[in-house]
């Protein structure tokens, strides 16, 4: 993955195989949309070590062809 900061926020590119590799994963279809959420590390929020805070927002993920 890669993230770049812009004036209006972050633009993030994430790569993963389209076919699910583990239980609980979904297959992604080119040209479709899926939903996703993230766990982020926030030191100011009290996160430490591997502890993370789940995002409060569910995002729309566009699967570019």
N, C-alpha and C positions, 0 to 999 in steps of 0.2 A: 504494500500500500504506500501511498504518498499523500501528504497534506500540504496545501499552500494557503497562506493567509492573504486575504484580499480585504479591501476597505469594508465590504459588506459581510464579511465572515470568512469561513473556511471552505475550501473546495478540496474534497478528499476523493482519491481514487483507491479502490480496494480490488484486489484480484483474488479469485478463488476458482476452482474447477466448477463447471456448470452442473456436473453430476455430483450428488451427495456422496460424501466419503465416510460419514459417520452416522450412527443413529441420532435422530433428532434434527439432522440437517434436511434442507429441502433442495430439490433440483431447481435450477434456474433456467429459464427459457429466454433465448435471445429475443429482444424486442418487447419483452413483457415488463411488468412491474411487480414488486413484492414489497412486503413491509419488513422493517428491521428496527432494532433498538440496540443501544450500545451500553457497555459498562466502561466508565472512565475513571481514571485515578485522579483524585482531587485532594492534594495535601492539605489545602486550607479547609476542606470539608471533613478532615479527620481521617482520611484514608491513609493506611500505612501498609507496607509490605505488599502483599498481593490483594488486599482488600480494595474493592472498587465500589463506586456508586452507580446504580443503573440509571439510564436516562429516563426522564419523566415523560419524554415525547417518543411516539412511535413514528418513524420516518418512512417515506416512500422511496424505495430503491428502484431506480431505472436500470434495466439490464440492457446496455448498449450492444447493438449487433457489431 
